[in-house]
């Protein structure tokens, strides 16, 4: 890594990302022992008035700095006081705070990059009828405020970057870290076409699952969602059934891959059908575990033996209750994010970090030898 920096490195952790940012900072300090800085984290705050209004404040000058803002817009574990009530922060609140911090920088930084692991309004990425295009509007708003790079992980639909074709947009995979966590947790698993399969829970996740299938050298199956288009519940057409397309899963370990777990109902239904078809063990890879409806349904499904383990990253908020569950395994992404920041700050390409196929092949070869 060459010593020439794009600018003095500064990292801002938004509310709810303090622990994650501190761990990223610890890696950066370890790799740059020749630097004199005690920390790369810049102190900032977004205080609120009693009415719910807020403001962004930067406590150090960032003139000429290369700034990286880390934000988890889905962290409902942080709250603020409004009219005497304790209110959990919504994605809209978090996104507004990002803009406040950008406004507080005031255009003085040399470059600003936003690391937003789960893309704000990523599921509102396309228009069906008279609907808003929230994700595209948000990306354009950030770019218009001076953001150079937007870095996200396993975007629900990466084609939304077409909204900002002349700006930096990196959609980073978590595939290598997921596979590594699986092999560490279950060293007895045999990755071969006869023993293991990749399953996509819906047609939208096929591209991601095709990647897993290709780099792991195993077969791929999928479910498609049969919906009732005559009814709209909670803003979407309810799922009537999941229909399976693919080879026989009988006696095989199955890896179900999705970008997120929202309520958990879909993944439970898919896992239940796979069990009925004779699947041996069922593992779930989900980059973002939201569990919007609580954990009771997942607890019950685990007790019934419907699935064996759920792997999600620490890129979004995990409740303390989730971390205690026997069926849950956390995949730590802090070191990977630190690599991305360090490489970009040295004005180097991150292509080798985005292409994980060689690393996956190496870890699979090592696993097979053992």
C-alpha positions in Angstrom: 0.0 0.0 0.0 1.5 3.3 -1.0 1.9 6.0 1.6 0.2 8.8 -0.4 -3.2 9.5 1.1 -6.1 11.1 -0.7 -6.6 13.3 2.4 -6.3 13.0 6.2 -8.6 10.2 7.2 -11.7 10.9 9.3 -14.4 8.5 10.3 -17.8 9.6 11.6 -20.1 7.0 13.3 -23.7 8.0 13.3 -26.0 7.3 16.3 -26.3 3.6 16.9 -23.0 2.8 15.0 -20.6 3.8 17.8 -19.5 0.2 18.7 -19.1 -0.8 15.1 -17.2 2.4 14.3 -14.8 1.9 17.2 -14.0 -1.6 16.1 -13.3 -0.3 12.5 -11.1 2.4 14.1 -9.1 -0.2 16.1 -8.2 -2.0 12.8 -7.2 1.3 11.1 -5.0 2.2 14.1 -3.4 -1.2 14.2 -2.5 -1.0 10.5 -1.1 2.6 10.7 1.1 2.4 13.7 3.4 5.0 12.2 0.6 7.5 12.3 0.4 9.8 15.4 -3.4 10.0 15.6 -4.9 8.5 18.7 -8.1 7.8 16.8 -9.6 8.4 13.3 -13.1 8.9 14.8 -14.3 12.5 14.6 -16.6 13.6 17.4 -20.1 14.6 16.1 -23.6 14.9 17.4 -27.2 15.4 16.3 -29.0 16.8 19.3 -32.8 17.2 19.3 -35.1 19.9 20.6 -38.2 19.0 22.6 -40.3 19.4 19.5 -38.3 16.7 17.7 -36.4 19.1 15.5 -32.6 18.5 15.3 -29.3 19.8 14.1 -25.9 18.3 13.2 -22.7 19.4 14.8 -19.0 18.5 14.0 -16.6 19.1 16.9 -13.4 19.3 14.8 -12.5 21.0 11.5 -12.6 18.6 8.5 -11.1 20.9 5.9 -9.3 18.9 3.3 -10.1 15.6 5.0 -11.2 12.3 3.4 -14.4 11.6 5.4 -16.2 8.3 5.8 -19.7 8.4 7.4 -20.9 5.1 8.8 -24.6 4.8 9.3 -27.2 2.2 10.1 -30.5 3.7 9.1 -32.4 0.7 10.5 -31.2 1.0 14.0 -34.4 1.2 16.1 -32.5 0.7 19.3 -31.6 4.5 19.6 -34.3 6.9 20.7 -34.9 10.7 21.2 -37.3 12.7 23.3 -40.2 14.5 21.6 -42.9 16.2 23.6 -41.9 14.2 26.7 -42.1 10.9 24.9 -39.3 8.5 24.1 -39.4 7.9 20.4 -37.4 5.2 18.5 -35.5 6.5 15.5 -37.0 5.5 12.1 -35.0 5.2 8.9 -36.2 8.6 7.9 -34.8 10.1 11.2 -31.4 8.4 10.6 -31.3 9.6 7.0 -32.1 13.2 8.0 -29.2 13.0 10.5 -26.8 12.0 7.8 -27.8 15.1 5.8 -27.4 17.2 9.0 -23.8 16.0 9.4 -23.0 16.6 5.7 -24.5 20.1 6.2 -22.3 20.6 9.3 -19.2 19.7 7.3 -20.2 22.6 5.0 -18.3 21.5 1.9 -14.9 21.8 3.5 -13.9 18.2 3.3 -11.9 17.0 0.3 -14.1 14.0 -0.2 -17.1 12.5 1.7 -18.1 8.8 1.4 -21.2 7.3 3.0 -21.1 3.7 4.2 -24.7 2.7 4.4 -24.7 -1.1 4.8 -28.5 -1.6 4.3 -29.6 0.9 1.7 -32.2 3.5 2.8 -35.5 2.7 1.1 -33.8 -0.1 -0.8 -37.1 -2.0 -1.2 -38.8 1.1 -2.7 -36.5 0.9 -5.7 -39.0 0.6 -8.6 -42.3 2.0 -9.6 -45.5 0.0 -9.9 -48.3 2.5 -10.8 -48.4 5.8 -9.1 -45.7 5.3 -6.5 -42.7 7.2 -5.2 -39.1 6.2 -6.0 -37.7 6.8 -2.6 -34.3 5.1 -3.0 -33.5 6.8 -6.2 -34.5 10.2 -4.8 -32.4 9.6 -1.6 -29.3 8.7 -3.7 -29.7 11.7 -5.8 -30.1 13.9 -2.8 -26.9 12.6 -1.2 -25.0 13.2 -4.5 -26.4 16.7 -4.8 -25.1 17.4 -1.3 -21.5 16.5 -2.4 -21.2 12.8 -1.6 -18.6 11.2 -3.8 -19.0 7.5 -2.9 -22.0 5.5 -1.5 -21.0 2.1 -0.3 -23.7 -0.5 0.5 -23.8 -4.2 1.1 -26.0 -6.8 -0.8 -28.4 -4.2 -2.1 -32.0 -5.4 -2.6 -31.7 -4.3 -6.2 -28.3 -2.8 -7.2 -29.8 -1.5 -10.4 -31.0 1.5 -8.4 -27.5 2.9 -8.9 -28.7 3.9 -12.4 -30.3 6.9 -10.6 -26.7 8.3 -10.1 -24.8 7.0 -13.1 -21.9 9.5 -12.8 -21.2 9.0 -9.1 -19.5 6.3 -7.1 -21.8 3.4 -5.9 -20.3 0.2 -4.6 -22.5 -2.8 -3.9 -20.3 -5.1 -1.7 -21.0 -8.8 -1.2 -20.8 -10.5 2.2 -20.5 -14.0 0.6 -16.9 -14.8 1.8 -17.6 -13.9 5.4 -20.9 -15.9 5.4 -19.2 -19.0 4.0 -16.3 -18.6 6.4 -18.7 -18.4 9.4 -20.5 -21.5 8.2 -17.4 -23.6 7.8 -16.1 -22.5 11.3 -19.5 -23.3 12.9 -20.1 -26.6 11.1 -16.6 -28.1 10.3 -18.3 -31.4 9.3 -20.3 -29.9 6.4 -19.3 -31.3 3.0 -19.5 -28.8 0.2 -20.2 -30.9 -2.9 -23.1 -31.3 -5.4 -24.1 -34.6 -3.8 -24.2 -33.2 -0.2 -25.2 -29.5 -0.4 -27.5 -27.2 -2.3 -28.1 -23.4 -2.5 -31.7 -22.3 -2.4 -33.2 -18.9 -3.3 -36.3 -18.1 -1.4 -37.7 -16.0 -4.3 -37.0 -15.0 -7.8 -35.5 -11.6 -6.8 -32.6 -13.3 -5.0 -31.6 -15.6 -7.9 -28.6 -13.5 -9.0 -27.1 -13.6 -5.5 -27.7 -17.4 -5.2 -26.3 -18.0 -8.7 -23.0 -16.4 -7.5 -23.0 -18.7 -4.4 -23.8 -21.7 -6.6 -21.0 -20.9 -9.0 -18.2 -20.2 -6.6 -19.1 -23.1 -4.3 -19.6 -25.6 -7.2 -23.0 -26.9 -6.0 -26.6 -27.1 -7.4 -29.1 -24.3 -7.2 -32.9 -24.4 -6.5 -35.4 -21.7 -6.0 -38.9 -20.8 -4.7 -41.2 -18.4 -6.4 -43.8 -16.4 -4.5 -47.4 -16.9 -5.6 -49.2 -13.7 -4.5 -52.8 -12.5 -4.3 -52.8 -9.4 -6.5 -56.4 -8.6 -5.6 -55.5 -7.5 -2.1 -53.0 -5.1 -0.6 -51.9 -5.6 3.0 -49.3 -3.3 4.6 -48.5 -1.9 1.2 -47.9 -5.1 -0.6 -49.7 -8.1 -2.1 -49.8 -11.0 0.4 -48.0 -14.2 -0.4 -50.3 -17.2 -1.0 -47.7 -19.9 -1.3 -44.0 -20.6 -2.0 -43.6 -23.0 -5.0 -40.3 -24.9 -5.4 -38.3 -25.3 -8.6 -35.1 -27.4 -8.6 -33.5 -30.7 -8.0 -34.3 -33.1 -5.1 -33.0 -31.9 -1.8 -33.5 -35.2 0.1 -30.6 -36.0 2.4 -28.7 -32.8 1.6 -27.6 -29.8 3.7 -29.4 -26.7 2.3 -28.2 -23.1 2.4 -31.0 -20.6 2.0 -29.6 -17.2 0.8 -31.5 -13.9 1.1 -30.5 -10.3 1.5 -32.7 -9.7 4.6 -35.1 -11.3 7.1 -37.9 -9.0 7.8 -40.8 -10.7 9.7 -39.2 -14.2 9.2 -42.4 -15.8 8.0 -41.1 -16.4 4.4 -37.9 -18.0 5.5 -39.8 -20.3 7.9 -42.3 -21.3 5.2 -39.4 -22.1 2.8 -37.5 -24.0 5.4 -40.6 -26.0 6.4 -41.2 -27.0 2.8 -37.5 -28.0 2.4 -37.8 -30.2 5.5 -40.9 -31.8 4.1 -39.0 -32.6 1.0 -36.3 -34.4 3.0 -33.6 -31.8 3.5 -31.0 -32.8 6.1 -29.9 -29.5 7.8 -31.0 -26.0 6.8 -28.8 -23.0 7.2 -30.0 -19.4 6.4 -27.7 -16.7 5.1 -29.2 -13.2 5.5 -27.0 -10.1 5.3 -29.5 -8.2 7.4 -31.6 -9.7 10.2 -34.3 -7.2 11.0 -36.8 -9.5 12.7 -39.5 -6.8 12.7 -42.1 -9.0 14.4 -39.9 -10.2 17.2 -38.2 -13.6 17.7 -41.1 -15.8 18.9 -41.9 -17.3 15.5 -38.2 -18.1 14.9 -37.9 -19.6 18.4 -40.9 -21.9 17.7 -39.6 -22.9 14.3 -36.2 -23.8 15.8 -37.8 -25.9 18.5 -39.7 -27.8 15.8 -36.4 -28.5 14.0 -37.4 -26.5 10.9 -33.9 -24.9 10.6 -30.5 -25.3 12.2 -28.8 -21.9 12.2 -29.3 -18.4 10.9 -26.3 -16.3 9.9 -26.6 -12.5 9.7 -24.0 -9.7 9.7 -23.4 -7.1 12.4 -23.9 -4.4 9.7 -27.3 -3.5 11.2 -28.7 -3.4 14.7 -29.2 -6.7 16.5 -31.3 -6.7 19.7 -29.7 -8.0 22.8 -32.3 -10.8 22.8 -31.2 -12.0 19.3 -27.6 -12.3 20.4 -28.5 -14.8 23.1 -30.4 -17.1 20.8 -28.9 -20.6 20.2 -30.0 -20.6 16.6 -28.3 -17.3 15.8 -24.7 -16.7 14.5 -23.3 -13.2 14.0 -20.9 -12.6 11.1 -18.5 -9.7 11.9 -17.9 -7.3 9.0 -15.8 -4.6 10.8 -12.5 -5.7 9.5 -13.8 -5.8 5.9 -15.2 -2.3 6.2 -11.9 -1.1 7.6 -10.1 -2.7 4.6 -12.4 -0.7 2.3 -11.8 2.6 4.1 -8.1 2.1 4.3 -7.8 1.2 0.6 -9.9 4.1 -0.6 -8.1 6.5 1.6 -4.8 5.5 0.0 -6.5 6.2 -3.3 -6.2 2.6 -4.4 -8.8 0.4 -6.3 -11.0 -1.9 -4.1 -11.6 -4.3 -7.0 -9.6 -7.0 -5.2 -11.9 -6.5 -2.1 -15.1 -6.7 -4.2 -14.2 -9.8 -6.1 -14.3 -12.5 -3.4 -14.3 -15.6 -5.7 -10.5 -16.4 -5.2 -10.8 -16.1 -1.4 -13.8 -18.3 -1.4 -12.1 -21.0 -3.5 -9.1 -20.9 -1.2 -11.1 -21.4 2.0 -13.2 -24.2 0.4 -10.0 -26.0 -0.8 -8.6 -25.7 2.7 -11.8 -27.0 4.2 -11.9 -30.0 1.8 -8.3 -31.0 2.7 -9.2 -31.1 6.4 
